[in-house]
C-alpha cells in the first residue's frame, strides 16, 4: 500500500463541521473563520526517541500527538476546530498506521476537530501536528499579562507523567498499582479545553505546562516583566508521587519533569470568587501555588514561608 492509499484508507474522513468548505484532497483546505474571531494556530513536532519511545503503542501515540497540541489551544482560551497532520514513516506498516489513526481520530471526534489536510513521507519516524482554533477577538489568554499581586494557579496535579517516564526509562521501579495510576497521565493527557475557555476575562495570563512549572513559569514571568513566589508546600501532587519518591525528588518531578499538560494561570485577588464559579463545572481541580510580585523576572521558592535554594530547569532540547 502506498502513501495515497494509506491516506485514503485511514485519514480521509468526512468532516461534520460546517466551517470546512473544502477538506482533504486538494492542494489546500478551505475553512470559514467566524466573524469577530481570531485564528489561533499551534504546531508541534514529536520525534521518535526524543518525545516518545520507539516502541510506543500507536493508538496511545496518536491520541497524545493531538492532545498535546490541543493543550496549546486550551492555554489560549480557544475553541479547537481544525487540525493538519504530517507523518514521516521509516517504512509502510499498515497495522501501525491503523492504530495511530484510531487514537488520533478518536480524540479529534471527541472535541469535534476536523482533520483538514497533511502529508505523509518516508524517513525517521516523526509526527507534526498543526491545530487551529478560534477565540473571540481580544479575548485570547496570553503569557504577558501577569501583574504584581495576582495569585498563581495550576490545574490538576504535577509530576505524575514524569514519574511514569522514569519507570519506563528504568531509573526507578514502580509497583503495578503505582504505575497504573500514573501511566495514563503520560500516555493520555487531557487538554483543559473547557477550563481555558472559562478563564477568558478572568485570568490575566495563562499557558500550558509542557516543560515543567519552573521552566514554563519562567517564560510567563519574562513575558510579563514580573517575579513570582512559589510555595512548595502548596504544590498539587498525587498521593502516588508523594509515596513513591522523597520530598526533594517529588519537587524535582513536579517542577521540572514536564509532560503535565495542565494549565498555569494568574488571577487578580478580586476575581477569586469569580474563578471558583467559572471552573466549578469544568470537571478539573485547581489550586493556588503562589503569587506574582514586582521585581526582576525569577522565582523565589518558599517552604512554610522560608526560602529554599532550589536549582531547577525544565526540558530544553539543546541544553
C-alpha positions in Angstrom: 0.0 0.0 0.0 1.4 3.4 -1.0 1.2 6.9 0.5 -2.1 8.0 -1.1 -3.8 4.6 -0.4 -2.8 4.9 3.3 -4.2 8.4 3.5 -7.4 7.5 1.7 -8.0 4.4 3.9 -7.1 5.8 7.3 -7.2 9.6 7.3 -9.6 10.9 4.6 -12.6 11.1 6.9 -15.7 13.2 6.2 -15.9 16.3 8.4 -19.1 17.0 10.2 -18.1 20.7 10.7 -19.9 23.2 8.6 -17.0 25.6 8.7 -14.9 23.2 6.5 -15.6 24.4 2.9 -13.1 22.1 1.4 -11.3 19.3 3.3 -8.5 16.9 2.4 -7.8 16.0 -1.2 -7.0 19.3 -2.8 -3.8 21.5 -2.6 -5.2 23.4 0.4 -8.2 23.1 2.8 -10.7 26.0 2.7 -12.0 27.0 6.1 -14.6 29.6 7.2 -13.5 31.7 10.2 -16.5 33.2 12.0 -16.7 37.0 12.2 -15.3 38.7 15.3 -13.0 35.8 15.9 -9.2 35.4 15.8 -7.5 32.3 14.5 -5.3 30.5 17.0 -2.7 28.2 15.4 -0.1 25.9 17.1 2.3 23.4 15.6 4.4 20.8 17.3 6.7 18.0 16.1 7.2 14.8 18.0 10.3 12.7 17.2 10.8 9.1 17.9 13.4 8.6 20.7 13.0 12.2 21.8 9.3 12.8 22.6 8.2 9.1 22.7 9.6 5.6 22.9 10.2 4.0 19.5 8.0 1.0 20.7 5.1 3.2 21.9 1.7 1.8 21.3 0.5 3.6 18.1 -3.0 4.1 19.5 -1.7 5.9 22.5 0.7 7.9 20.4 -2.0 9.0 18.0 -4.1 10.2 20.9 -1.2 12.1 22.6 0.1 13.7 19.4 -3.2 15.5 19.1 -3.8 16.0 22.9 -0.5 17.9 23.5 -1.4 20.3 20.6 -4.9 20.8 21.8 -3.4 21.8 25.2 -1.9 24.8 23.5 -5.3 26.0 22.3 -6.7 25.4 25.8 -4.0 27.7 27.2 -5.1 30.5 24.9 -8.8 30.0 25.7 -9.5 28.9 22.2 -12.1 26.6 20.7 -10.5 23.7 18.7 -11.8 23.5 15.1 -9.3 22.0 12.6 -6.1 20.0 12.5 -3.4 19.1 9.9 -1.2 16.1 10.3 2.2 15.2 8.7 3.6 11.7 9.3 7.2 10.7 8.5 7.4 6.9 8.5 10.6 4.7 8.0 8.5 2.1 6.1 4.9 1.1 5.4 3.4 -0.6 8.5 -0.3 -0.7 7.9 -1.1 -2.0 11.4 0.9 0.9 13.0 -0.8 3.5 10.8 -4.3 2.0 11.6 -3.6 2.2 15.3 -2.2 5.7 15.2 -5.2 6.9 13.1 -7.6 5.3 15.6 -6.1 7.1 18.6 -5.7 10.4 16.7 -9.2 10.4 15.2 -10.9 9.3 18.4 -9.7 12.4 20.2 -10.4 14.6 17.2 -14.0 13.3 17.1 -14.4 13.9 20.9 -13.5 17.6 20.5 -15.3 17.9 17.1 -11.9 18.7 15.4 -11.8 18.2 11.7 -8.7 16.7 10.0 -8.4 19.0 7.0 -5.1 18.0 5.5 -1.5 17.0 5.9 1.3 14.9 4.4 2.9 11.5 4.6 6.6 10.9 3.7 9.4 8.4 4.2 12.2 9.0 6.8 12.9 8.7 10.5 9.7 8.4 12.5 8.3 11.8 13.4 4.8 13.4 13.7 4.0 17.0 13.1 0.6 18.3 14.1 -0.8 21.8 13.5 -4.1 22.7 15.3 -6.3 25.6 14.5 -9.0 27.1 16.7 -10.8 30.4 17.2 -11.1 32.8 20.1 -13.3 35.9 20.4 -11.3 38.9 19.2 -9.3 40.4 22.0 -10.1 37.6 24.5 -7.2 35.3 24.0 -5.2 34.4 27.1 -1.6 35.5 26.8 1.6 34.9 28.8 2.3 38.6 29.0 -0.5 39.9 31.3 0.5 38.8 34.8 0.6 41.7 37.3 2.1 42.1 40.8 -0.5 40.9 43.3 -2.0 38.2 41.1 -2.4 34.8 42.5 -0.8 31.9 40.6 -2.8 28.7 40.0 -2.4 25.4 38.3 -5.0 22.8 37.3 -4.7 19.1 38.3 -1.6 17.6 39.8 2.0 17.9 38.8 4.8 15.3 38.3 2.8 12.1 37.7 3.7 11.9 34.0 7.4 12.5 34.8 7.2 9.8 37.4 5.8 7.3 34.9 8.6 8.2 32.4 11.3 7.5 35.0 9.9 4.0 35.4 9.8 3.4 31.6 13.4 4.6 31.3 14.5 2.2 34.1 15.5 4.9 36.5 13.2 3.6 39.2 10.7 0.8 39.6 7.1 1.5 40.5 4.7 -1.3 41.7 1.8 -2.3 39.5 -0.7 -0.1 41.3 1.6 3.0 41.2 2.3 2.5 37.5 -1.4 2.1 36.7 -2.2 5.3 38.5 0.4 7.5 36.7 1.0 6.0 33.3 -2.3 7.4 31.9 -1.0 10.9 32.8 1.9 10.3 30.4 0.1 8.5 27.6 -3.3 10.1 27.7 -3.1 13.7 28.9 -6.4 15.6 29.0 -6.4 19.0 27.3 -8.1 21.5 29.6 -10.2 23.0 26.8 -13.3 24.0 28.9 -11.1 25.4 31.7 -9.2 27.5 29.3 -12.4 29.0 27.8 -13.8 29.6 31.3 -10.7 31.6 32.2 -11.3 34.2 29.4 -11.9 37.6 31.0 -10.7 36.2 34.4 -7.1 35.2 34.1 -4.5 37.9 33.4 -2.1 35.4 31.9 -2.1 31.7 31.1 -0.1 28.9 29.4 0.1 25.2 29.4 2.7 23.2 31.4 4.7 21.1 29.0 8.3 21.5 30.1 7.7 21.8 33.8 6.4 24.6 36.1 9.9 26.0 36.8 10.6 26.5 33.1 7.2 27.4 31.9 6.5 29.9 34.7 9.9 31.5 33.8 8.6 32.1 30.3 5.5 33.8 31.7 7.5 36.0 34.1 9.8 37.2 31.4 6.9 37.9 29.0 5.1 39.9 31.8 8.2 41.5 33.3 7.4 40.3 36.9 8.6 38.0 39.6 7.0 35.0 41.4 6.9 33.5 44.9 6.0 29.7 44.8 5.1 27.8 47.9 6.4 24.3 47.7 4.0 23.1 50.4 1.1 24.1 48.2 2.2 22.1 45.1 -0.6 19.8 44.0 1.0 16.3 44.0 -0.8 13.0 43.9 -0.5 10.5 46.8 1.3 8.1 44.5 4.0 10.7 43.7 4.5 11.5 47.4 4.6 7.8 48.3 7.0 6.7 45.5 9.8 9.2 46.0 11.4 11.5 48.5 10.2 15.1 49.0 13.1 16.5 47.1 12.6 14.1 44.2 8.9 14.9 44.2 9.7 18.6 43.9 12.0 17.9 41.0 9.4 15.8 39.1 6.6 18.3 39.8 8.6 21.4 38.9 10.9 20.2 36.2 9.7 16.8 35.0 7.4 18.1 32.2 4.6 16.4 30.3 1.9 17.6 32.7 -0.2 19.4 30.1 -2.1 21.2 32.9 -2.8 25.0 32.8 -0.8 27.6 34.6 -2.6 30.9 35.1 -2.7 34.1 37.1 -5.8 35.8 38.6 -6.3 39.1 40.5 -7.4 38.6 44.1 -10.6 40.5 43.3 -11.7 37.7 40.9 -11.1 34.8 43.3 -14.8 34.1 43.8 -15.5 34.5 40.0 -12.7 32.0 39.3 -14.3 29.4 41.7 -17.7 29.8 39.9 -16.2 29.7 36.4 -14.3 26.5 36.9 -16.9 24.7 39.1 -18.4 22.9 36.1 -15.2 22.1 34.2 -14.5 18.9 35.9 -11.0 19.8 36.9 -9.4 20.6 40.2 -7.2 23.6 40.6 -5.1 25.1 43.3 -3.2 28.3 44.3 0.5 27.8 44.4 1.9 31.3 44.8 1.8 35.0 43.9 3.2 37.4 41.4 5.4 40.1 42.8 7.2 43.1 41.4 10.9 42.8 40.5 13.3 41.2 38.1 11.8 38.1 36.5 12.6 35.0 38.5 11.2 32.6 41.0 11.5 32.6 44.8 10.9 29.1 46.2 9.4 29.0 49.7 8.7 26.2 52.1 6.4 27.2 55.0 7.4 30.8 54.2 11.1 30.1 54.4 13.3 30.5 51.3 14.6 27.3 49.6 17.7 27.3 47.4 16.3 25.1 44.6 18.1 24.8 41.2 15.5 23.6 38.7 15.3 23.7 35.0 12.7 22.2 32.7 13.2 20.4 29.4 15.4 22.1 26.8 16.1 20.2 23.5 19.5 21.9 23.1 20.7 22.3 26.7 
